[in-house]
Amino acid sequence: MIEYKKEYDNVLDELKDRGYFDNATDEAALRDLLGKGPVKFYIGFDATADSLTIGHFIQIMVLMRMQAYGHVPIALLGGGTTMIGDPSGRSDMRTVMTNERINHNADCFYKQLCRFIDFNDENAILMNNKDWLLDLNFLNFMRDVGVHFNVGEMIKKDAYKNRLAAGGLTFFEFAYMLLQSYDFLELYRRLECRLEFGGSDQWANIIGGVDLVRKAENVDVYGMTFKLLTTADGVKMGKSMKGAVWLDENKTSPYDLFQYMRNVDDRDVTKFLLQLTFLPKEECVELGSYQDARINEGKERLAYEVTRIIHGKEKADQALAASKALFSAGEDHANMPEKAISFDGDTIGILNLLTESGLTKSNGEARRLVQQGGITVDDEKITDIALELSRAALAKGITVKKGKKIYLRIVTK
């Protein structure tokens, strides 16, 4: 587990000062609650894939910081709600998944969360909402829970309003807010959970849960949202040229994660250092204030710290060494991402090589890149689309650079 020195008396001050805080149902009361002692709180994770992404890393950092202040995280896996899918931020309905796939994904999430959160001795609690959602009696649920929700108010929420404007919203999805709200009620009844966290896009769902618990149990509970991980251009972070940036090293290697963070916009360095690392605030601000070429020091530190937290020091050190090797002739390239390809004959054309290795999606794309000067092989820019590379050269391994930021070591199988 990562350890760090707490900088504040109340965790809410840290969450605000480092840029996580977005909104709260009652900020003053929440501050008082968090200042009195251990609070059980929860964050939900719908199991829509078999790995968490860098977009989830904000949630993980909040979990870790809250636990460090003595509060008790409840990681709620959405084994039930994933069967519907949250319509928030969607223009279409999510693909319906099988129970087997959802259960597998939830298990993967738990294994990943265990790398960051201490679940021993009830320091954190794992729950799965399938335990109370899958066997709900529809009539009883609508009588006991649905009665507290006003349809006129619900359809004013962005999550529903945007879908209606786009041409359709099924009752299947319309029920999602009720189910997420019911999660909070169940967690209060089972564990006396008093607080729900979520991204800013979950505000409507969180308010629904807070209101439901208050009405059903006549007790004050609270909700807080944190800012989504976005770039300076307002784009949701977590997508690369290769697709989503995963926390599973088999889907996104430590090196690729390092390079992704190393190549963030200059304007984002301070924010990401504050939100995605445990470096002291003063150091984050200093590293992010560097100008011109020196800002790369801040980016490199950001990439190293994020990779270290997610994959451990050894793999972060390897990614750092590999990254430095790319800019230092003669250095060891052993830690660079590697792809083994197979082909018939003694040579392979450059276009086929780029496509077979996954650097391009088609030979047409490969042709355009070569013609535009976007491909380098072993530090030599390639301009000949008819270039043939020998099996002997590939047996030793070649380093291919695509554009300015993507490197791959290619060898024969």
N, C-alpha and C positions, 0 to 999 in steps of 0.2 A: 504494500500500500504506500502511496505517496504521502509524505508528511510535510507540513509547512507551518510556519509561525503565524498565528492569528494576529491580526493587526488592529482589531476593534473589540470593544466590550460586547456589542450586540451584532450578531451576524447580519441583520438588516442593513446596518451601516456599510458593511463590506460589500454586500450585494448591490447597494446603490452606488458606492464609490467606484466600483470596478465596472459599472455600466450594464449590469444584468437587469436591474429593476425596470419594469415597464408600468405596472399598475397594481393596485391592491384594493380589495373591497372595503377595508377600513385600516389605513396605514397606521394611525396612532394606536389603535387597539392591537394590531398585529405586532408592532414594536414592543408593546407592553408584554404581550404573550411570550414572545421570543426571549425577552429579558428575564423572565421569571424562572426558567428551568427547561428541562428536556421537553420538547414538543414532538409528537408524532405527526408526520406530514407525508404526503404521497405525491408521486409523479407517475403518470400512466404511460405505457409503451405498447401501442398496438403492434402486433407481430406481423407486419406486412412483408418482411424479408427475413433472410436467415442471418443477417448481421446488422448491427447498428451502423450508422454513418457518422461522418464528421459533423453533420447537422445536429445529431443527438448529443454531441459533445458538450454543448452548453448545459443541457439537462444533467449530464454526468458531473460536470464541474460544480453545479449547484448542489447536487446530492453530496458530493465530497466535502464541500465547504460547510454545509449544514451539519453533516456528521462530525466534522472537526470541532464544531462549537457545542457538541453534546446532544444535538437533536437526533431523532430516530427516523431514518428514512423508511418509507414503505414503497418498494418498487412494485408497481401494479402492472402485471402482464395482461394484455388485452385478449385473452383466449376467447372471450365472448364477443366483445365489441369489434374485434377484427373481422368477424363474420359478416358485419354490415359495412364498416369502413366510415370514417369521419368525413362528411361532405365539406368540411371547412377547407377553403382554398382550392376546391376542386371545380372544374367545369364539366366533369362527367362522373359517372358512377365508377367506383373502384371494382376491379375484377373480384368476383366471389371466390374465396379460397376454401379448400377442403379442411376438415378438422385435423387430419393428419399433418398437412402442411403448416397449419397454424400452430399446432403443438410443437412441431419440430422447430419452427422459428422462435417460439417462446423459450424453448430450452436453450437455443443458441444465444438469445438475449441474456438469459440468466448467467450463463457461463462467462459472457463478456462483462456483465456488470460486476461479477465477483472479482474481477481484476482491479476494480476501482473502489468498491464498497465493502466494508467489513460486515458480513452477515452473521458472524459468530456471536453467541451469547445474547441474541436479540438486539445487537447494536444496530441492526437493520432487519427488515422483515420483507419476505417475498410473498406476494399474493397474486392470485390469478382470478380475474372476474368471471371466468367460465364457471367457477364454483358456485356462484349464485345467479348467473344469468341464463345458463343453458336449460335449467329446469323451471323457469318462471311460469306461473300460471297467468295467462294473458289477461283474463277478466279481473283477477285479483290485483295484478300489477296496474292495470288501468284505473281501477277503483282507488287503490292506495297511493299511487304515484302520479298517474296521468291527471288526476283531479287538481293537482297543484300547478299545472302548466297551462298558460293562456295561449291559444293558437295565434291570435292576433299579434301578441308580443313576440312570439317565436319567429314568425315569418318576417319580422322587421330586422332580425339579426342578419349580418352579412353572409354568414355561412349558408343561410337558406335563401336570402334575397337574391344573391348572385346566381344561384342555381336556377331559381325561378325565372330570372331574367334571361338565362341562357337557354331556356326552353323546357325545363323539366326537373322535377324533384319527386322521387318516389316516397311513398309512406315508409318503405323499408329504411331509407336514409333519414327520413324525418324523425324517426324514433331514436336516432343516435343520441341526441341531447338528453332525452329521458334516461337512457341507459347509463351514460357517463355520470349524470347527476345521481342516479341510484347507486353508482359505485361509491360516491362520497358518503351516502347514507349508510351503506353496508359497512364501510370502513370505520365510520364513527361508532356504529353499534357493536362491531366486533372488537375494535382496537382503541376506541376513543380518539381516533384521528381527528385533528382539529384544523388542518390546513392542507389545501391543494395547491400545487405549483403546476405551471404549464407555460408554453410559449404564448406570445401575444395573440396568436390566431385562435387560442383556446378560451379567450375571455368570456364569450357567451356561454360556453359549456360550463365553465367554472362558476359563473354567477348562478347558473341553473342549479348546480350542486349545492352551493352555499345556501341559496333560498330554500331548497328542498329540505335540507337538514334542519334549518331553523323552523320551518313550518311543521315538520313531522316530529321533531324532538324538542322543540322550544329551547334550543341552545345556540349560542353564538359560535360559529365556525368561520374560517376565513379563506380567501383565495388571493393568490398573487401570480401575476404573469411576468415573465422576463422576455427581453428582446430576442427576436430571432437572429440567428447568425447570418448577417448579410454583409455584402461588400459595400465599399464607398459609393458604388453606383446603384445601391438598393437591390442588388440581385441576391437571392438566397444562396448562401454558400454551400458547397458540397458536391458540385458537378465539375468534372474535368473532361478533357478530350476523350478519355477512356471511359467516361460514364461517372456513376456515383463514386464518391470517395468513402470507402468502407473502413471500419475498425478491424475487420478480419484480415489478417496479413495475407491470407490465401486469395483474397479478392482485390486488395490494394496493398502492395508490398510496403514495408517500412520505408524503403527508398522512395517509392512513388509518393507516399504521404509526405515525406520530408521535402521532396521537390515541389509538391503542390503548395505547401505552406511557405517554402522558400520563394515562390514566385507570386506572392500576394501583391496587391497594389500598395505603393508606398504610403498612401493615405490610410491604409488599414492596419499598419504595423502596431501602433500604440493600442488601438482597440482590441486587436486579437491577442496581444501580449497580456493585457489586463484580463480578458475574458477566458483565455484558453491556457494560461500558465499560472503557476504559483509564485512567480517572481515578485518581489516587493514592488509596490506601486511606483515608487520613485525610479526604480531601475527600468520599469516598463516605459515610463514617460521619457526617460533619457534616451533609451534605445530607439524609441519611435520618433525622437526629435532630430535624429541625424539627417543631414542633407546630402543630396547628390549621391555619389558612389558609396558613401559611408553608410547609407541606409541599409545596404546589404548586410552589414553587421547585425542590425536589428532583425532582419528577415531570417538570417541564418540562426540566430539565437531562438527566434520564434519557432522555426522548423525543428530545431533540436529539442526544445522543451516539450513541444506537442508530441513528437515521436517518442521521447523518453517516457512521458506519462502513459501513452497508449501501448507502446511495445517494449518498454524497458530500456535501461541504459546501454546494454550491450548492442542492441540493434540500432539505437540512436547513434552510438559511436560509429557503427559500421556505415550507416547512411551518411553521416557527416564526412567520413573519410572518403566514401565513394563520390560524394558531391564535390569535395575539394579536388579529387583526382581528375575530374572532368576538365578542370581549368589549370592543371599542372602536368605538362608533358612528362611521360616516363613514370608516372605514379602507378601504384597498384590499382587495377580496375576490378578486383575480385568481388567487391560488394555491389557492383552495378547490376541492375536487373538483366537477366539473361533469358534468351529464347532459343530453344533448339528446334531446327527445322529439318525436314527431309526432302530430298529431291533426287530425280534420276539423272544419270550422266555425270560428267566431270565438272560441269559449270552450271550456274543459275543466273538468269538475267536479273538486273537490278530491280526491274519492275516486279517480277515475280517474288524476289527476295523481300521487298517491302510489304507486299500483300501477305505472303506466307507468314511473315513474322508478326503481323498484326499492326504494323506501323501505319498502314493504309488499308482502307476498306476494299479497294479495287485497284486494278492496274491503271485505270483511267486517272484515279486520284494520284497514284504513284507517278505517272507520266507528267502530270501538271507540276507536282512538287519538284521533280528533277529539272524540268524545263525552267522553272522559276528560281532555281538555285537554292532550294530548301532542303537538300539532302547532302550530308557530309559522311564519308566513309574513312575512318582512321585519319581524321583531320584533313582530308582532301575533299574539296567540294566537287560534287558529281554533276556534270551537265549532259553527259551522253546517255540517252535513254536505252541505247543498245549495249551498254556495258555488261560484260559477263564476269562473274566472280567465281574463282576456282574452288573446288572442294577442298584442296589443300589449305587455302587461305581460311576457309570457314572452319576447318578442323582445328586451327589454332585460335579461331575466334576473331571477329571484327567488331569494331565499335561504330554504330550508325547513329548519326545525329539528325533529328528531324526538326527543322526550324531552329529556334534558339534555346529551347528548354527541354526537349524530349531526347533522351539517350537510351540506347539498347545495345547490349552485347549479344551478337548472333553467332551461333555455332551450329555445326551439323549434328544430327542425332547419331 
